[in-house]
């Protein structure tokens, strides 16, 4: 369990709060909008109404006590930038900031952010990959060159085993898990026999995966 400071309670911030609650973390949520603060109360340990660009307010939060500080402000880049710099000055151990553009990310990193995320861009990429192919059910980008896909198995795999098909040698991909009727089997054995309706989680280079998905 970690102690987390979450600043900014718009749609993205509320979703983050709900997930952190599910993961059993202690969360202090902050926003300058009372309605947003009230909406997130069921999901956080504590919440405060305040201006995160105000030095006195930030000083009162005890920034050094948090394992992670998340700046989820999405509608005011200047406020996000000032908040990032301020909490870093007050000893934040790790600052994760939300960005919508590369130029924003550049300034956030210069002003103390340890890492940045692009929620809209990442979701747009996921949606484009997921819904542009009929047989892709999920997608995770690991790096710009490597990814994980959940995809249906080729029809010619049914009734045959992983070792028989020489999946790794033939396709240059690794099978991380198989899923059947909602049940996940991690790291299936080489003698696993594929069944109709089964899906696989495969990892590899994007080039290898693109070739495999055309099979």
Order of alpha helices (4+ residues) and beta strands (2+ residues): beta-alpha-beta-alpha-beta-alpha-beta-alpha-beta-alpha-beta-alpha-beta-beta-alpha-alpha-beta-beta-beta-alpha
